[in-house]
């Protein structure tokens, strides 16, 4: 699937998961009750994390986000991980990178801010809030936008980021499993999960069915998150 579809799916999954994350009977001490600011920040982080599995693609949206820096990074990670849609498109990667980001956000704040800069940049670019054009001007503009977003978020308690990053990566993997190539969800086991509902990347199904459904879902869940379930029921009452 395309980067924008992945980013939208990440934001949707996050907004859908917010009520669940607050359930102590399900998550115990790991449950988190989020403010409106945290919900919004989590949506951006999850949207960016929903592009992270493509860190193995030498010419994907990540590779083209911050110019040659991300380009070379993706090239080498692709070689190490075994190529596109291999190790990084798995449950193991999603859980591992989510745990890593949680540790950084909790104990190594400056390293976390660097990672947040990358993730936020991906999220903004994924949903179309970026500057495409001649390099290096477009890369510098994307960097500036990501820096502004990180500055606006730097005082927010980000103790929820492990959930956001893991959910974003899982949303990406689930989306790619809907295409004919599928993903090795249980990597390092070689089996690929394929449910070919979307016959072609950037095809009519993705453009005119999947993306509108994701966008509508985000709008509904965003209203619920900001205004509450009672207001949402009143607005949607027939």
SEMIPA-440442 format. One record per atom (N, C-alpha, C): residue in one letter; x, y, z. Coordinates in steps of 0.1 Angstrom, whole numbers, plus 5000, padded with zeros to 4 digits. Example, Ala and Ser with C-alpha at 12.3 -4.5 7.8 and 13.67 -1.06 7.14 Angstrom:
SEMIPA-440442
A513249435078/A512349555078/A513249675078/S512849785071/S513749895071/S512950005079/
END
This chain:
SEMIPA-440442
X500849885000/X500050005000/X500950135000/X500250244996/X501050364996/X501250425010/X502250515011/X502550575023/X501450645030/X500650715022/X499550795028/X498450705034/X498250585027/X497250485032/X497750435045/X499050405046/X499650355058/X499450455070/X499850575067/X499750685077/X498350695082/X497350705073/X495950715077/X495550595086/X495950475082/X495650355090/X496150365104/X497450415105/X498050435118/X497250525127/X496850645121/X496050735129/X494650675133/X494050595124/X492750535127/X492950435138/X493950345137/X494150245147/X494350305161/X495150415161/X495450485174/X494150535180/X493350615172/X492150665178/X491150565182/X491150445175/X490250335179/X490750275192/X492050275194/X492650205206/X492650285219/X492450415217/X492550505229/X491650465241/X490350435238/X489450385249/X489950255256/X490550165247/X491050035252/X492250055261/X493150145258/X494350175265/X494050225279/X492850275282/X492550325295/X491950225304/X491750105299/X491049995306/X492049925316/X491949955329/X492849885338/X492549735339/X491349695337/X490949555338/X491549475327/X491949545316/X492649475305/X494149485306/X494649605309/X496049635308/X496749645322/X495949655333/X496549665346/X497349785348/X498549775353/X499349895355/X499849965342/X499649895331/X500049955318/X498950045312/X497850045318/X496750125313/X497150275314/X496650355304/X496950495304/X495750575300/X495450675308/X494350765305/X494950895299/X494450925287/X495151025278/X494351155278/X495051265278/X494451395276/X494151415261/X493451525257/X493251555243/X494551575236/X495451645243/X496751675236/X497551545234/X497451455244/X498151325242/X497551245231/X496251245230/X495551175219/X495951225205/X496051355204/X496451415191/X497951385188/X498751395198/X500251365196/X500351215193/X499651135200/X499650995197/X499250955182/X498251035177/X497751015164/X498951045154/X499651155156/X500751185147/X501851085148/X502151035161/X503250945163/X502850805156/X501650765158/X501150635153/X501150645137/X500750755132/X500750775117/X502150765112/X503150825119/X504550815114/X505050675116/X504750605127/X505150475130/X504550375120/X503450405114/X502850325104/X503550325091/X504650405090/X505450405078/X506850335082/X507150315094/X508450265099/X508850125092/X507850035091/X508349905084/X508949925071/X508550035064/X509150055050/X510550125051/X511150115063/X512550165065/X513450075058/X512949965052/X513749865045/X513749895030/X512950005026/X512750035011/X513650145007/X514550124997/X515550224994/X514950344986/X513650334981/X513050444974/X511650464979/X511350434991/X510050454997/X509850595003/X508750615009/X508450755015/X509450785026/X509850695034/X510850725044/X512150765038/X512650685028/X513950715021/X513950855015/X512750905011/X512751035005/X512251155014/X512151125027/X511651225036/X512751335039/X513951295044/X514951395048/X516151385039/X515951365026/X517051365016/X518051245017/X519351265015/X520251155014/X520451095028/X520151155039/X520251095052/X519350975053/X518050995051/X517150885052/X517350785040/X517850835028/X518050755017/X519050645020/X520250685025/X521350595028/X520950505039/X520250555049/X519750475061/X518850355056/X517950385048/X516950285043/X517750185034/X518650225026/X519450135018/X520150035026/X520750075037/X521549975045/X520649895053/X519549945059/X518649865067/X517949765058/X517649795045/X517149695036/X518049585034/X519349605033/X520349505031/X520449415043/X520449475055/X520549405068/X519349315070/X518149365067/X516949295071/X516449195060/X517249185049/X516949085039/X516149135028/X515949265027/X515149325015/X513849375020/X513149425010/X511749485013/X510749385017/X509949415027/X508949325032/X509549195037/X510549215045/X511049095052/X511049115067/X512149135074/X512149135089/X511349255094/X511349375088/X510649485094/X509149475092/X508649385084/X507249365083/X506749245091/X506949255104/X506649145113/X506149195126/X505549105134/X505149135147/X506349155156/X507449085154/X508649095162/X509249235161/X509249285148/X509749425146/X508849525153/X507549505152/X506649605157/X506749615173/X506849495179/X506949495194/X508349545198/X509349505190/X510749545194/X510949695193/X510449755182/X510649895180/X509749975189/X508649925193/X507749995202/X508349995216/X508949885220/X509649875233/X510849965234/X511549975223/X512750055222/X512350205223/X511350245216/X510950385217/X510350415231/X509750325238/X509250345251/X510450365261/X511450285260/X512650295268/X513350435266/X513450475253/X514050605250/X513250715256/X511950715254/X511150825259/X511150825274/X511350715281/X511250715295/X512650745302/X513750705295/X515050715302/X516050795294/X515850815281/X516850885273/X516150985265/X515751095271/X514851195265/X515451255252/X516751285252/X517251355240/X517351255228/X517651135231/X517651035220/X516151015215/X515251025225/X513851005221/X513451125212/X513851245215/X513451365207/X513951345193/X515151285191/X515751265178/X514851165170/X514451055177/X513550955171/X512151015168/X511751105177/X510451165176/X510451255163/X511551325161/X511751415150/X511551325137/X512151215136/X512051125125/X510551075123/X509951025134/X508650965133/X507651075130/X507751195136/X506751305133/X506951345118/X508151355114/X508351385100/X507751295090/X507751165094/X507151065085/X505651075086/X505051105098/X503651115099/X503151235091/X503751345092/X503351465085/X503451445070/X504551385066/X504751355052/X503751255047/X503451155055/X502451045052/X501051095049/X500651195057/X499251245055/X499251365045/X500351395039/X500451495029/X500851635033/X501251655046/X501751785051/X503251795049/X503651805037/X505151805034/X505351895023/X506651905019/X507051995008/X507751904998/X507151874987/X507751794976/X508351894965/X509451854960/X510051944950/X511551924949/X512252024945/X513652014943/X514451994956/X515351894956/X516251884967/X517451974966/X518052024977/X517651984991/X516652074997/X516052164990/X515152264995/X513952195002/X513352084995/X512152025000/X512551945013/X513651885014/X514151805026/X514251905037/X514852015035/X515052115045/X513752175051/X512852195041/X511452235045/X510752135054/X510852005050/X510251895058/X510951895072/X512251915072/X512951915085/X512352025094/X512252145088/X511752255096/X510352235101/X509452175093/X508052145098/X508052045109/X508951935107/X509051835118/X509551895131/X510551985130/X511052045142/X510052135149/X509252205142/X508152285148/X507152185155/X506752075149/X505851985155/X506451925167/X507751885167/X508351825179/X508451935190/X508752055187/X508752165197/X507352175204/X506352175196/X504952185201/X504652065210/X505251955208/X504951825215/X505951795227/X507051875228/X508151835237/X507751835252/X506651905256/X506251915270/X505151815273/X504751745263/X503651645265/X504251515271/X503551465281/X503951335287/X503751225276/X504951165272/X504851075260/X505050925265/X504550895277/X504750765283/X503850655275/X503050705266/X502250615258/X502850565245/X504050615242/X504650605228/X504850455225/X505150365235/X505350225231/X504150175224/X502950205230/X501650165224/X501550225210/X501750355208/X501550425196/X502450365185/X503750345188/X504650295178/X504350155174/X504050065184/X503749925180/X502449915172/X501449995176/X500149985169/X500350035154/X501150145153/X501350195139/X502050095130/X503050025136/X503749925128/X502849805124/X502049765134/X501149655132/X500049695121/X499649825121/X498749865111/X499349855097/X500549895096/X501349885083/X501349735079/X501749645088/X501849505084/X500549455080/X499449485087/X498149435084/X497749485070/X498049615067/X497649675054/X498449605043/X499649575044/X500449505034/X500049365032/X499449305043/X498949165041/X497749155032/X497049275030/X495949275022/X496249285007/X497549295004/X498049294990/X498549154986/X498749134973/X499148994968/X500448944973/X501349034977/X502748994981/X502748954996/X501849015004/X501748975018/X502949015026/X503048955038/X504148985048/X504548865056/X505748855060/X506148745069/X505848785083/X504548785087/X504148835100/X504848765111/X505148635110/X505848565121/X507348555119/X507948645111/X509348645109/X510048625123/X511148535123/X511948475112/X511348355106/X510148305109/X509548195102/X509248255088/X509448165077/X509348215064/X507948235058/X506948185065/X505548195059/X505048335058/X504448365047/X503848495044/X502348485046/X501748595052/X500348605053/X499848685042/X498848635034/X498348705023/X496848695023/X496148815023/X494748815021/X494448925010/X494548884998/X494648984987/X493349054984/X492949144993/X491749224991/X492049344982/X493249394983/X493649514975/X494549454964/X494049444952/X494749384941/X496049454937/X496149584938/X497249654933/X497549784941/X498849804945/X499149924952/X498850044944/X498250144950/X497850274944/X496850254933/X496150144934/X495050114924/X493750174928/X492750134920/X491350194923/X490850164936/X491050034940/X490549994953/X491150074965/X492450094964/X493150164975/X492750314974/X492650374962/X492350514961/X490950544964/X489950464959/X488550504960/X487750434970/X488350334977/X487650254987/X488350265000/X489650215000/X490350205013/X490650345019/X491150445011/X491550575017/X490250655021/X489150655014/X487950725019/X487450665032/X487450535033/X486950465045/X487850505057/X489150495055/X490050535066/X489850685070/X489650775060/X489450915063/X488250935071/X487150865067/X485850885074/X485950825088/X486650715089/X486850655103/X487550745112/X488650805107/X489450905115/X488551015120/X487751075111/X486851185114/X485951155125/X485251035124/X484350995134/X485050965148/X486150895147/X486850865160/X487450995166/X487951085158/X488451215163/X487351295171/X486151295165/X485051365172/X484751295185/X484751165185/X484551085198/X485651115208/X486951125204/X488051145213/X487951285219/X487651385211/X487651525216/X486351555223/X485151515218/X483951555224/X483351455233/X483751325232/X483251225241/X482151145234/X481951025239/X481050925233/X479550985233/X479151045243/X477751095244/X477551195233/X478451295231/X478251395221/X478251335207/X479151235205/X479151165192/X477851095189/X477251035199/X475950965197/X474851065194/X474951185200/X473951285197/X474151335183/X475451355178/X475651405165/X475251305154/X475351185157/X475151075147/X473751015148/X472951065157/X471551005160/X470651035148/X470050935143/X469150955132/X467751005136/
END
